[in-house]
Amino acid sequence: MEQIILNFDTSEFDAFDSVQEYFAHSTMLLKDKNGRIVKQCVQAMEMDMSPSQFNQKLHESNNTSLTLRDAERHTEHYGDVGWIHFLIYKHILKKKRNRDELLRLRAQIDAELKED
């Protein structure tokens, strides 16, 4: 079963109220190096969880939710940093907070990219 999501918001992040919702959505769209969708049961195994445990955490059922460590392990395995982009957009860019710090970070990133 495939889910179709129509988003009429100005940003891909505006459709989600929390990083938890965004993370759950992005796991459904995660692709491997060959462009194939990585099934959530495979993602769960990579994170040393059962598929049902991973599903419960994604959907905050049975009083469980993803932890920061879970998200970090997911990023370690798959390189998916979308949830970090969501947080930057929602709490820094959209609310215009810590813009000076963000500009310093941008300069550091630009310097790192030039070295590569």
JOLINKA-V970714 format. One record per pair of residues at least 4 apart in sequence whose C-alpha atoms are under 7 Angstrom apart, sorted by the first residue. I is the first residue (numbers start at 1). J is the second residue. Records with the same first field share a line. If there is no record, write none. Layout:
I->J + J
This chain:
7->15
9->14 + 15
10->14
13->86
16->21 + 22
17->21
18->22
19->23 + 83 + 86 + 87
20->24 + 58
21->25
22->26 + 83
23->27 + 83
24->28 + 58
26->30
27->40
28->40
29->37
30->37 + 38
31->35 + 36 + 37 + 38
32->36 + 37 + 38
38->42 + 43
39->43
40->44
41->45 + 51
42->46
43->47
44->48 + 49 + 50 + 51 + 54
45->49 + 50
47->73 + 74
49->53 + 54
50->54
51->55
52->56
53->57
54->58
55->59
56->60 + 61 + 62 + 64
57->61 + 64 + 65 + 66
58->65 + 66
60->64 + 65
66->70 + 71
67->71
68->72
69->73
70->74
71->75
72->76
73->77
74->78
75->79 + 80 + 81
81->85
82->86
83->87
84->88
85->89
86->90
87->91
88->92 + 93
89->93 + 94
90->94 + 95
91->95 + 97
92->96 + 97 + 98 + 99
93->97
98->102
99->103
100->104
101->105
102->106
103->107
104->108
105->109
106->110
107->111
108->112
109->113
110->114
111->115
112->116
